[in-house]
């Protein structure tokens, strides 16, 4: 687990303390001073009840994690006459009972409605789909529903925590898809790590879905699973940890290059972390026209003559990158680089290492919650800095990509998602910010900018049609004129 000491207090770790104390001058000031002295960030103060004798307040405090919260609580308990009646965790309260539910698209309140929605009327619909298979897209929820599939082996920065512990993350993904793009999503958490078994299960459940979002599956297994499913299913399969990250990174780079006035073919990019996201980022940058990419893993620079054992994906990455086959560590790789993309872990880069990069360079330090280097430490030769965090400018977040991507794929009932469609999505995200508004602290739009989903979905759909992978009917089927 990450240390809390470098994490800023935030709403994700907020607690609410219900405190009862004498209604006397100076009591509240003493409480607030204690919280501030122990680095708590006050968010709200609410009066629950008040009398001449006592006052009860709810104190909502942003902390940096459980240990920090315990420290604050214990310090408050030492204040004379202060009675802590209850402590609640706002994030836990938000998750009580889960975050998603089934909701009917219309009410059933009469016998006639029951007869049409279920038996006997539904039999006519099933017969029609049996005789006209493509009508399943119009007559069921398949056209707006995806499966979010995980085995819980690579969840956030927590690692292999299992399918049950992964469920809140998958529910969160489903919420974002629904709220941002009106796409319905079901969390499918599988109690198996067998790659072939996962493939078989996803294939077996695929008839009910218009797309598959693979999530939090460990590398290199995730490559094999996605590759097989893309070959064997006729609906899009998208591993967000790979391609969502790559798409948003490319979008940020497109706008960054406009600011620093450099071209893709002329820059040197260093990627720290050559797992699922790192390899996908390298591939999309190569497709976009970047010629010189150097990957660095825990052993050092990825070279063409290293032994990658049975990791054919890293071996393939090595064959396409590091054109001069330089050897060494991350510091060696960063010499004369124009862009650093961190997908590895916290605090692995120093200011001295970045000073070896060129003038007007770009740093995307995307490890969460602690990046490879904190923005405050960036030297003067770095013009643009981005992180994966929401408390700094330029947050590179997958939520900018996957809602619009799936909306676009489903809108045209796409059979697959191609590399060209991914680049199209990145360009769409970048285009949301007008060129005259671009600046080093604004290279990527907010996840709450509604133009993002609109532009991404429109570009994905257009590219799918252009590539001939759309199955959208030009005219409606006459559902009445089917043969028995």
Buried (B, 14 or more C-beta within 10 A) or exposed (E): EBEBEEBEBBEBBBBBBBBBBEEEEEBBEBBBEBBEEBEBBBBEEEEEEEEEEBBBBBBBBBBBBEEBBEBBBEBBEEBEEBEBEEBBBBEEEEEEEEBBEEEEEEEEEEEEEEEBBEEEEEEEBEEBBEEBEEBBBBBBEBBBBBBBBBBBBBBEEBEBBBBEEBBBBBBBBBEBBBEBBEBBBBBBBBEEBEBEEBBBBBBEBBEEBBBBBBBBBBBBBBBBBBBBBBEEBEBBBBBBBBBBBBBBBBBBBBBBBBBBEBEBEEBBBBBBBBBBBBBBBBBBBBBBEBBBBBBBBEEBBBBEEBEBEEBEBBBBBBEBBBEEEEBEEBBBBBBEBBBBBBBBBBBBBBBEBBEBBBEBBBBBBBBBBBBBBBBEBBBEBBBBBBBBBEEBBBBBBBBBBBBBBBBBBBBBBBBBBBBEBBBBBBBBBBBBBEEEEBEBEBBBBBBEBEBBBBBBBBBBBBBBEEBEBBEBEEEEBEEEEBEE
